[in-house]
Amino acid sequence: MLGSISLGYALLHCRRAIEASVVALAAIATTIPAQAQGTDWNGFYAGAQAGGAWGDMDTDVVCLDTTPPASCPTVIAAGAFLTKLSSGLSGFIGGGQAGYNFQSGHFVYGFETDISWTAVEGSTSRPTAFAPLTFVTNAKQEPSWLGSVRGRLGFAAQSWLLYATGGFAFGGVEQSYSNVASNGNAAFASDSRVQTGWIVGGGGEYSFGHWSVKGEYLYYDLGSERLNAVGLTAGGLATGNVFQPDFETKGHIVRGGVNFPLD
């Protein structure tokens, strides 16, 4: 009888130990993914960012003859105006962004849109000689604002989110060109318009719970823009030459920012 009671107590304690172990293992199994996952990135967010942008202003110039005799080949061969102009451009960029994240385990995906004001400018001025005249050729480019709508795909670990991003880019760009001769003949052209293209990059974000900080690199390309500069004499008559500079608009952005969850 005593042996049966002892055996019953042993079985009872064994069952309780097994139950406690199962509960503990279940708690650990539930806790490990939550700890590994860390921050909950789901939902809407908005914030601000600032940084720097830089690139190259590359301009290819074509000269057309609208009336005979043809003079463009002559001035091109003499180097009286430059068919390729280039200059570095750089400056400040800053603005705001908003987006939405979806999270599945460690993977975070969603979209972000941003708009930024820029103080980026590039210009060049080159004198050339074509006896008995001298010429001064100028080109200038100013991306005044830049926006994008991008997808984001990232990997979350603890409070960190590392992501790649890319999508549609658009921006307001001002460009101007002039070719001025010492006899008063000149050609001028300028334009300001919205250009579109693409943007790609990546970055990292660290969450403090109710807000986060991020740093990212982006490369944008808004394509090219052709201006039409008609040559005029000092008296305002057409010279028969039309200069067509093609401006490429592309560059790099490095910036930091903050985001605040809106949910």
Helices and strands as residue ranges (DSSP letters): H 2-37, E 43-65, H 72-78, E 84-104, E 107-130, E 133-157, E 160-181, E 186-207, E 212-226, E 229-232, E 238-261
